């Protein structure tokens, strides 16, 4: 069965001092808008400190590093592998006990 075609819509993001045209799924637009704000705010923070002392490229890279760091920290907080392993062990132990009762 063919997958449903997802229509994308055109939006313009204003990131720092540049307009960027992208096509997004309508249900994801809010996340693009939030990302736009985070990127611009983070870039502006570094630009205030380093403008004239560092290149725009370096400021953009510092912005990416900070956002990447936040992403990795958040991802680590949401790592469920430990919980899944514990649940699997408990389930196995319960299965063994139930089999012994039969």
FENQUICOR-V863679 format. One record per residue. N is the residue number from 0. PHI is phi in degrees with one decimal (none if undefined). PSI is psi as a letter, one per 30 degrees, with the letter a starting at -180 (999 if undefined). OMEGA is omega in radians with two decimals (NA if undefined). Layout:
BEGIN
n;phi;psi;omega
N;PHI;PSI;OMEGA
N;PHI;PSI;OMEGA
END
This chain:
BEGIN
n;phi;psi;omega
0;none;k;-3.12
1;-66.6;k;3.11
2;-73.9;k;3.12
3;-67.0;k;3.12
4;-77.8;k;3.12
5;-97.6;k;3.12
6;-76.8;k;3.08
7;-110.9;l;3.14
8;-118.8;l;3.14
9;-85.9;k;3.01
10;-134.5;l;3.07
11;-115.9;k;3.09
12;-99.5;k;3.07
13;-105.6;j;-3.10
14;-106.9;j;-3.05
15;54.2;c;-3.11
16;-116.2;g;-3.10
17;-132.6;k;3.06
18;-94.0;k;-3.11
19;-125.5;k;3.11
20;-89.2;k;3.11
21;-138.2;l;3.04
22;-112.5;k;-3.03
23;-133.4;l;2.99
24;-69.1;k;-3.10
25;-54.1;e;-3.11
26;-73.0;f;3.13
27;-102.9;f;-3.07
28;-56.3;e;-3.11
29;-59.1;e;3.14
30;-72.3;e;3.05
31;-65.2;e;3.13
32;-65.9;e;3.10
33;-65.6;e;3.11
34;-61.7;e;3.11
35;-55.0;e;-3.13
36;-68.0;e;-3.14
37;-63.4;e;-3.12
38;-62.5;e;-3.12
39;-63.1;e;-3.13
40;-64.6;e;-3.13
41;-68.3;e;3.11
42;-61.7;e;-3.14
43;-59.3;e;3.13
44;-60.1;e;-3.14
45;-70.0;e;3.14
46;-63.1;e;3.12
47;-62.6;e;-3.10
48;-82.3;e;-2.94
49;-110.6;f;-3.09
50;-58.1;k;-3.11
51;89.5;f;3.12
52;-108.3;f;3.12
53;-130.8;l;3.14
54;-72.6;l;3.07
55;-59.0;e;3.12
56;-62.0;e;3.13
57;-64.5;e;3.10
58;-62.9;e;3.10
59;-63.8;e;3.13
60;-66.5;e;3.07
61;-60.7;e;3.09
62;-60.5;e;3.13
63;-62.6;e;3.13
64;-61.8;e;-3.13
65;-62.9;e;-3.13
66;-66.4;e;3.09
67;-62.2;e;3.11
68;-62.0;e;3.11
69;-60.9;e;3.13
70;-61.4;e;-3.11
71;-65.3;e;3.09
72;-63.1;e;3.14
73;-65.6;e;3.13
74;-62.2;e;3.13
75;-65.5;e;3.11
76;-66.3;f;-3.08
77;-97.0;g;-3.14
78;-69.9;j;-3.08
79;-102.8;g;-3.09
80;-57.9;e;-3.14
81;-61.1;e;-3.14
82;-67.0;e;3.13
83;-62.7;e;3.11
84;-62.5;e;3.12
85;-63.0;e;3.12
86;-63.4;e;3.11
87;-62.9;e;3.11
88;-63.0;e;3.13
89;-62.7;e;3.11
90;-62.2;e;3.12
91;-63.3;e;3.13
92;-63.6;e;3.11
93;-64.7;e;3.12
94;-60.2;e;3.13
95;-63.8;e;3.13
96;-63.2;e;3.12
97;-67.1;e;3.11
98;-65.3;e;3.13
99;-68.1;e;-3.13
100;-75.5;f;-3.07
101;-74.2;999;NA
END
